[in-house]
Amino acid sequence: MTPFYQMKAVSPQVQEETLDIGAEEQNLMVVCGWCGSLIRPGHFPVSHGICPSCFGKQRQILQEAVKRGIVARR
């Protein structure tokens, strides 16, 4: 699938603005929403993600909940 900013129907101005947004996203500071640890430093406002440690813990919690029948598996 072609990214929308590479489609010929998109004006050059929109392409440029979109690429600028992509560059800004790369400069976002990303903090773990669970423990607050810094995932990626940056210069722009904060975004949130999940660090590998918290991801592992949440995955274990979910797997246990599935085993106990608390959460249905799709």
A tleap script that builds the chain and sets N, CA, C and O, in Angstrom:
source leaprc.protein.ff14SB
mol = sequence {
  NMET THR PRO PHE TYR GLN MET LYS ALA VAL
  SER PRO GLN VAL GLN GLU GLU THR LEU ASP
  ILE GLY ALA GLU GLU GLN ASN LEU MET VAL
  VAL CYS GLY TRP CYS GLY SER LEU ILE ARG
  PRO GLY HIE PHE PRO VAL SER HIE GLY ILE
  CYS PRO SER CYS PHE GLY LYS GLN ARG GLN
  ILE LEU GLN GLU ALA VAL LYS ARG GLY ILE
  VAL ALA ARG CARG
}
set mol.1.N position { 0.849 -1.182 0.000 }
set mol.1.CA position { 0.000 0.000 0.000 }
set mol.1.C position { 0.890 1.240 0.000 }
set mol.1.O position { 1.848 1.335 0.767 }
set mol.2.N position { 0.561 2.170 -0.859 }
set mol.2.CA position { 1.339 3.399 -0.975 }
set mol.2.C position { 0.939 4.377 0.121 }
set mol.2.O position { -0.252 4.633 0.304 }
set mol.3.N position { 1.897 4.929 0.850 }
set mol.3.CA position { 1.560 5.960 1.836 }
set mol.3.C position { 0.876 7.138 1.144 }
set mol.3.O position { 1.228 7.489 0.018 }
set mol.4.N position { -0.102 7.746 1.818 }
set mol.4.CA position { -0.880 8.792 1.168 }
set mol.4.C position { -0.033 9.960 0.706 }
set mol.4.O position { -0.385 10.610 -0.279 }
set mol.5.N position { 1.063 10.249 1.375 }
set mol.5.CA position { 1.870 11.392 0.981 }
set mol.5.C position { 2.707 11.111 -0.266 }
set mol.5.O position { 3.333 12.025 -0.802 }
set mol.6.N position { 2.727 9.856 -0.738 }
set mol.6.CA position { 3.436 9.526 -1.971 }
set mol.6.C position { 2.487 9.380 -3.154 }
set mol.6.O position { 2.940 9.187 -4.282 }
set mol.7.N position { 1.183 9.467 -2.921 }
set mol.7.CA position { 0.209 9.349 -4.000 }
set mol.7.C position { 0.248 10.595 -4.870 }
set mol.7.O position { 0.435 11.707 -4.377 }
set mol.8.N position { 0.069 10.394 -6.170 }
set mol.8.CA position { 0.142 11.503 -7.112 }
set mol.8.C position { -0.995 12.509 -6.925 }
set mol.8.O position { -0.847 13.674 -7.296 }
set mol.9.N position { -2.125 12.083 -6.359 }
set mol.9.CA position { -3.269 12.972 -6.179 }
set mol.9.C position { -3.059 13.977 -5.052 }
set mol.9.O position { -3.822 14.935 -4.927 }
set mol.10.N position { -2.053 13.773 -4.249 }
set mol.10.CA position { -1.786 14.676 -3.132 }
set mol.10.C position { -0.894 15.810 -3.622 }
set mol.10.O position { 0.115 15.580 -4.290 }
set mol.11.N position { -1.279 17.027 -3.283 }
set mol.11.CA position { -0.517 18.187 -3.746 }
set mol.11.C position { 0.876 18.209 -3.115 }
set mol.11.O position { 1.072 17.665 -2.028 }
set mol.12.N position { 1.836 18.830 -3.787 }
set mol.12.CA position { 3.182 18.946 -3.214 }
set mol.12.C position { 3.183 19.628 -1.846 }
set mol.12.O position { 3.980 19.278 -0.975 }
set mol.13.N position { 2.281 20.611 -1.657 }
set mol.13.CA position { 2.216 21.304 -0.366 }
set mol.13.C position { 1.809 20.332 0.743 }
set mol.13.O position { 2.395 20.337 1.825 }
set mol.14.N position { 0.799 19.499 0.466 }
set mol.14.CA position { 0.352 18.522 1.460 }
set mol.14.C position { 1.458 17.500 1.728 }
set mol.14.O position { 1.669 17.098 2.872 }
set mol.15.N position { 2.162 17.080 0.677 }
set mol.15.CA position { 3.278 16.152 0.860 }
set mol.15.C position { 4.325 16.744 1.794 }
set mol.15.O position { 4.806 16.070 2.705 }
set mol.16.N position { 4.673 17.998 1.566 }
set mol.16.CA position { 5.703 18.653 2.384 }
set mol.16.C position { 5.257 18.772 3.838 }
set mol.16.O position { 6.029 18.496 4.756 }
set mol.17.N position { 3.992 19.190 4.043 }
set mol.17.CA position { 3.473 19.326 5.406 }
set mol.17.C position { 3.452 17.975 6.116 }
set mol.17.O position { 3.758 17.892 7.306 }
set mol.18.N position { 3.093 16.921 5.391 }
set mol.18.CA position { 3.035 15.586 5.977 }
set mol.18.C position { 4.425 15.112 6.378 }
set mol.18.O position { 4.597 14.538 7.454 }
set mol.19.N position { 5.405 15.343 5.535 }
set mol.19.CA position { 6.771 14.950 5.869 }
set mol.19.C position { 7.278 15.726 7.074 }
set mol.19.O position { 8.023 15.190 7.894 }
set mol.20.N position { 6.868 17.008 7.185 }
set mol.20.CA position { 7.249 17.803 8.356 }
set mol.20.C position { 6.668 17.196 9.630 }
set mol.20.O position { 7.341 17.141 10.659 }
set mol.21.N position { 5.412 16.741 9.558 }
set mol.21.CA position { 4.778 16.115 10.719 }
set mol.21.C position { 5.544 14.855 11.103 }
set mol.21.O position { 5.775 14.606 12.287 }
set mol.22.N position { 5.944 14.054 10.105 }
set mol.22.CA position { 6.715 12.842 10.377 }
set mol.22.C position { 8.017 13.153 11.090 }
set mol.22.O position { 8.426 12.425 11.995 }
set mol.23.N position { 8.670 14.237 10.683 }
set mol.23.CA position { 9.920 14.633 11.331 }
set mol.23.C position { 9.658 15.044 12.776 }
set mol.23.O position { 10.456 14.740 13.663 }
set mol.24.N position { 8.541 15.736 13.018 }
set mol.24.CA position { 8.195 16.141 14.385 }
set mol.24.C position { 7.925 14.925 15.256 }
set mol.24.O position { 8.326 14.891 16.419 }
set mol.25.N position { 7.237 13.912 14.694 }
set mol.25.CA position { 6.935 12.714 15.469 }
set mol.25.C position { 8.208 12.010 15.908 }
set mol.25.O position { 8.247 11.414 16.985 }
set mol.26.N position { 9.245 12.072 15.090 }
set mol.26.CA position { 10.502 11.441 15.458 }
set mol.26.C position { 11.164 12.176 16.620 }
set mol.26.O position { 12.005 11.602 17.312 }
set mol.27.N position { 10.798 13.428 16.839 }
set mol.27.CA position { 11.374 14.209 17.932 }
set mol.27.C position { 10.499 14.208 19.180 }
set mol.27.O position { 10.807 14.904 20.147 }
set mol.28.N position { 9.402 13.432 19.173 }
set mol.28.CA position { 8.557 13.338 20.358 }
set mol.28.C position { 9.290 12.578 21.459 }
set mol.28.O position { 9.942 11.565 21.206 }
set mol.29.N position { 9.172 13.076 22.664 }
set mol.29.CA position { 9.665 12.334 23.822 }
set mol.29.C position { 8.620 11.257 24.117 }
set mol.29.O position { 7.435 11.567 24.242 }
set mol.30.N position { 9.039 10.012 24.227 }
set mol.30.CA position { 8.106 8.924 24.501 }
set mol.30.C position { 8.399 8.364 25.886 }
set mol.30.O position { 9.524 7.965 26.189 }
set mol.31.N position { 7.363 8.345 26.720 }
set mol.31.CA position { 7.453 7.901 28.108 }
set mol.31.C position { 6.525 6.702 28.285 }
set mol.31.O position { 5.443 6.662 27.699 }
set mol.32.N position { 6.944 5.727 29.089 }
set mol.32.CA position { 6.093 4.571 29.375 }
set mol.32.C position { 4.874 5.036 30.169 }
set mol.32.O position { 5.007 5.698 31.198 }
set mol.33.N position { 3.702 4.688 29.686 }
set mol.33.CA position { 2.466 5.061 30.358 }
set mol.33.C position { 2.205 4.268 31.627 }
set mol.33.O position { 1.310 4.615 32.399 }
set mol.34.N position { 2.975 3.204 31.857 }
set mol.34.CA position { 2.797 2.369 33.043 }
set mol.34.C position { 3.740 2.784 34.165 }
set mol.34.O position { 3.301 3.027 35.289 }
set mol.35.N position { 5.033 2.866 33.863 }
set mol.35.CA position { 6.008 3.137 34.928 }
set mol.35.C position { 6.638 4.527 34.839 }
set mol.35.O position { 7.304 4.965 35.777 }
set mol.36.N position { 6.437 5.216 33.732 }
set mol.36.CA position { 6.974 6.565 33.587 }
set mol.36.C position { 8.408 6.639 33.097 }
set mol.36.O position { 8.971 7.730 33.011 }
set mol.37.N position { 9.019 5.490 32.768 }
set mol.37.CA position { 10.407 5.524 32.298 }
set mol.37.C position { 10.488 6.116 30.892 }
set mol.37.O position { 9.537 6.041 30.114 }
set mol.38.N position { 11.624 6.697 30.589 }
set mol.38.CA position { 11.854 7.309 29.288 }
set mol.38.C position { 12.139 6.216 28.260 }
set mol.38.O position { 13.087 5.446 28.413 }
set mol.39.N position { 11.319 6.153 27.219 }
set mol.39.CA position { 11.507 5.173 26.153 }
set mol.39.C position { 12.356 5.778 25.041 }
set mol.39.O position { 13.262 5.130 24.517 }
set mol.40.N position { 12.054 7.028 24.686 }
set mol.40.CA position { 12.821 7.705 23.644 }
set mol.40.C position { 12.899 9.184 23.982 }
set mol.40.O position { 11.865 9.822 24.180 }
set mol.41.N position { 14.103 9.745 24.052 }
set mol.41.CA position { 14.227 11.179 24.316 }
set mol.41.C position { 13.759 11.983 23.110 }
set mol.41.O position { 13.762 11.485 21.984 }
set mol.42.N position { 13.365 13.205 23.347 }
set mol.42.CA position { 12.936 14.078 22.259 }
set mol.42.C position { 12.828 15.503 22.734 }
set mol.42.O position { 13.045 15.807 23.907 }
set mol.43.N position { 12.487 16.378 21.796 }
set mol.43.CA position { 12.426 17.802 22.092 }
set mol.43.C position { 11.008 18.355 22.060 }
set mol.43.O position { 10.786 19.494 22.470 }
set mol.44.N position { 10.051 17.580 21.586 }
set mol.44.CA position { 8.682 18.046 21.457 }
set mol.44.C position { 7.842 17.481 22.596 }
set mol.44.O position { 8.362 16.753 23.442 }
set mol.45.N position { 6.562 17.803 22.630 }
set mol.45.CA position { 5.692 17.304 23.701 }
set mol.45.C position { 5.767 15.782 23.850 }
set mol.45.O position { 6.239 15.071 22.962 }
set mol.46.N position { 5.297 15.321 24.974 }
set mol.46.CA position { 5.400 13.909 25.347 }
set mol.46.C position { 4.310 13.077 24.679 }
set mol.46.O position { 3.164 13.510 24.556 }
set mol.47.N position { 4.686 11.888 24.256 }
set mol.47.CA position { 3.753 10.863 23.825 }
set mol.47.C position { 3.966 9.679 24.760 }
set mol.47.O position { 4.960 9.631 25.484 }
set mol.48.N position { 3.056 8.741 24.749 }
set mol.48.CA position { 3.171 7.605 25.659 }
set mol.48.C position { 3.193 6.292 24.896 }
set mol.48.O position { 2.568 6.156 23.844 }
set mol.49.N position { 3.911 5.345 25.435 }
set mol.49.CA position { 4.003 3.998 24.902 }
set mol.49.C position { 4.121 3.046 26.072 }
set mol.49.O position { 3.703 3.361 27.186 }
set mol.50.N position { 4.692 1.880 25.815 }
set mol.50.CA position { 4.923 0.915 26.888 }
set mol.50.C position { 6.346 0.384 26.738 }
set mol.50.O position { 6.752 -0.017 25.647 }
set mol.51.N position { 7.097 0.382 27.827 }
set mol.51.CA position { 8.482 -0.082 27.787 }
set mol.51.C position { 8.495 -1.617 27.740 }
set mol.51.O position { 7.497 -2.251 28.085 }
set mol.52.N position { 9.601 -2.211 27.320 }
set mol.52.CA position { 9.676 -3.674 27.232 }
set mol.52.C position { 9.386 -4.381 28.557 }
set mol.52.O position { 8.748 -5.434 28.565 }
set mol.53.N position { 9.840 -3.825 29.661 }
set mol.53.CA position { 9.608 -4.448 30.962 }
set mol.53.C position { 8.118 -4.480 31.300 }
set mol.53.O position { 7.587 -5.521 31.686 }
set mol.54.N position { 7.456 -3.351 31.156 }
set mol.54.CA position { 6.016 -3.291 31.454 }
set mol.54.C position { 5.212 -4.126 30.459 }
set mol.54.O position { 4.207 -4.733 30.828 }
set mol.55.N position { 5.653 -4.161 29.196 }
set mol.55.CA position { 4.980 -4.987 28.201 }
set mol.55.C position { 5.024 -6.454 28.628 }
set mol.55.O position { 4.014 -7.155 28.560 }
set mol.56.N position { 6.195 -6.913 29.067 }
set mol.56.CA position { 6.329 -8.295 29.524 }
set mol.56.C position { 5.423 -8.597 30.704 }
set mol.56.O position { 4.788 -9.650 30.754 }
set mol.57.N position { 5.362 -7.666 31.658 }
set mol.57.CA position { 4.501 -7.854 32.831 }
set mol.57.C position { 3.032 -7.902 32.421 }
set mol.57.O position { 2.287 -8.765 32.886 }
set mol.58.N position { 2.611 -6.983 31.554 }
set mol.58.CA position { 1.216 -6.945 31.117 }
set mol.58.C position { 0.860 -8.191 30.306 }
set mol.58.O position { -0.253 -8.706 30.402 }
set mol.59.N position { 1.812 -8.666 29.513 }
set mol.59.CA position { 1.582 -9.879 28.734 }
set mol.59.C position { 1.373 -11.075 29.663 }
set mol.59.O position { 0.488 -11.897 29.425 }
set mol.60.N position { 2.184 -11.177 30.721 }
set mol.60.CA position { 2.024 -12.269 31.690 }
set mol.60.C position { 0.669 -12.185 32.384 }
set mol.60.O position { -0.003 -13.200 32.567 }
set mol.61.N position { 0.273 -10.986 32.766 }
set mol.61.CA position { -1.032 -10.791 33.418 }
set mol.61.C position { -2.153 -11.232 32.489 }
set mol.61.O position { -3.086 -11.911 32.919 }
set mol.62.N position { -2.069 -10.850 31.221 }
set mol.62.CA position { -3.095 -11.221 30.250 }
set mol.62.C position { -3.120 -12.734 30.023 }
set mol.62.O position { -4.194 -13.332 29.964 }
set mol.63.N position { -1.952 -13.352 29.896 }
set mol.63.CA position { -1.895 -14.806 29.696 }
set mol.63.C position { -2.512 -15.544 30.876 }
set mol.63.O position { -3.221 -16.532 30.686 }
set mol.64.N position { -2.251 -15.076 32.085 }
set mol.64.CA position { -2.838 -15.696 33.278 }
set mol.64.C position { -4.357 -15.509 33.288 }
set mol.64.O position { -5.092 -16.427 33.653 }
set mol.65.N position { -4.818 -14.346 32.896 }
set mol.65.CA position { -6.260 -14.090 32.844 }
set mol.65.C position { -6.936 -14.989 31.811 }
set mol.65.O position { -8.051 -15.458 32.036 }
set mol.66.N position { -6.277 -15.229 30.692 }
set mol.66.CA position { -6.822 -16.128 29.671 }
set mol.66.C position { -6.897 -17.551 30.223 }
set mol.66.O position { -7.902 -18.236 30.032 }
set mol.67.N position { -5.845 -17.998 30.905 }
set mol.67.CA position { -5.834 -19.347 31.493 }
set mol.67.C position { -6.974 -19.530 32.486 }
set mol.67.O position { -7.588 -20.595 32.547 }
set mol.68.N position { -7.253 -18.491 33.259 }
set mol.68.CA position { -8.304 -18.573 34.282 }
set mol.68.C position { -9.700 -18.348 33.705 }
set mol.68.O position { -10.695 -18.502 34.414 }
set mol.69.N position { -9.780 -17.989 32.432 }
set mol.69.CA position { -11.077 -17.751 31.804 }
set mol.69.C position { -11.651 -16.380 32.094 }
set mol.69.O position { -12.820 -16.120 31.809 }
set mol.70.N position { -10.837 -15.498 32.661 }
set mol.70.CA position { -11.292 -14.140 32.968 }
set mol.70.C position { -11.401 -13.319 31.688 }
set mol.70.O position { -12.292 -12.481 31.547 }
set mol.71.N position { -10.487 -13.570 30.767 }
set mol.71.CA position { -10.461 -12.867 29.484 }
set mol.71.C position { -10.586 -13.910 28.388 }
set mol.71.O position { -9.867 -14.909 28.394 }
set mol.72.N position { -11.495 -13.686 27.450 }
set mol.72.CA position { -11.676 -14.624 26.342 }
set mol.72.C position { -10.575 -14.438 25.308 }
set mol.72.O position { -10.150 -13.316 25.033 }
set mol.73.N position { -10.132 -15.516 24.755 }
set mol.73.CA position { -9.123 -15.466 23.691 }
set mol.73.C position { -9.856 -15.383 22.361 }
set mol.73.O position { -10.845 -16.085 22.149 }
set mol.74.N position { -9.385 -14.545 21.483 }
set mol.74.CA position { -10.033 -14.415 20.163 }
set mol.74.C position { -9.534 -15.460 19.225 }
set mol.74.O position { -9.962 -15.510 18.072 }
savepdb mol mol.pdb
quit
